[in-house]
Amino acid sequence: MASTLAEKTCTPCRGGVPPFTPEEAEAYRTQAPDWSLMDDATRIERRYRFKDFGEAFAFVMRAGELAKAQGHHPDISFGWGYASVSLRTKKIKGLHENDFIMAVKLDRISEGVVEAAARPKG
Ligand SMILES: C[C@H](O)[C@H](O)[C@H]1CNC2=NC(N)=NC(=O)C2=N1
């Protein structure tokens, strides 16, 4: 991997490429170690913890903006104090570099949301 995933942008995936093998997925996961390979390495998942519903919602809103900008979309469930994110490339029914690019960028968003909440108001 030339540049780090964080500097990359998702590329349109119109299918026709094979999904990552478990070995390939594991190699990418080293850059997103808080994510777990699920369903025979056809998707990755992470549960983020936040201090309350508002912080979780702020994360989800920013995740939505990121997905729109990147053209690659996660599945997110959230509630008071948590957001659970699942990523897979639906077009190829498995994992693609786009999923790991999104994972790394979502990790940065989550750190930003927690920091923002920690800053004193005003
Ligand atoms: C052309 C464009 O890349 C596709 O329509 C994108 C949109 N967002 C996507 N998001 C996800 N998670 N999987 C996809 O296969 C996908 N395809």
The ligand as an SDF file (V2000), in Angstrom:
LIG
                    3D

 17 18  0  0  0  0  0  0  0  0999 V2000
  -20.6870    3.6600   -8.2960 C   0  0  0  0  0  0  0  0  0  0  0  0
  -20.5890    3.6520   -6.8070 C   0  0  0  0  0  0  0  0  0  0  0  0
  -19.2480    3.3180   -6.4780 O   0  0  0  0  0  0  0  0  0  0  0  0
  -21.4890    2.6080   -6.1890 C   0  0  0  0  0  0  0  0  0  0  0  0
  -22.8340    2.8150   -6.4680 O   0  0  0  0  0  0  0  0  0  0  0  0
  -21.2480    2.5520   -4.6880 C   0  0  0  0  0  0  0  0  0  0  0  0
  -22.0620    3.4730   -3.8220 C   0  0  0  0  0  0  0  0  0  0  0  0
  -21.7980    3.1720   -2.4050 N   0  0  0  0  0  0  0  0  0  0  0  0
  -21.4990    1.8970   -2.0410 C   0  0  0  0  0  0  0  0  0  0  0  0
  -21.3770    1.5640   -0.7550 N   0  0  0  0  0  0  0  0  0  0  0  0
  -21.1530    0.2870   -0.3730 C   0  0  0  0  0  0  0  0  0  0  0  0
  -21.0180   -0.0200    0.9360 N   0  0  0  0  0  0  0  0  0  0  0  0
  -21.0550   -0.6890   -1.2780 N   0  0  0  0  0  0  0  0  0  0  0  0
  -21.1510   -0.4930   -2.5930 C   0  0  0  0  0  0  0  0  0  0  0  0
  -21.0560   -1.4360   -3.3930 O   0  0  0  0  0  0  0  0  0  0  0  0
  -21.3510    0.8710   -3.0380 C   0  0  0  0  0  0  0  0  0  0  0  0
  -21.3830    1.1820   -4.3110 N   0  0  0  0  0  0  0  0  0  0  0  0
  1  2  1  0
  2  3  1  0
  2  4  1  0
  4  5  1  0
  4  6  1  0
  6  7  1  0
  6 17  1  0
  7  8  1  0
  8  9  1  0
  9 10  2  0
  9 16  1  0
 10 11  1  0
 11 12  1  0
 11 13  2  0
 13 14  1  0
 14 15  2  0
 14 16  1  0
 16 17  2  0
M  END
$$$$
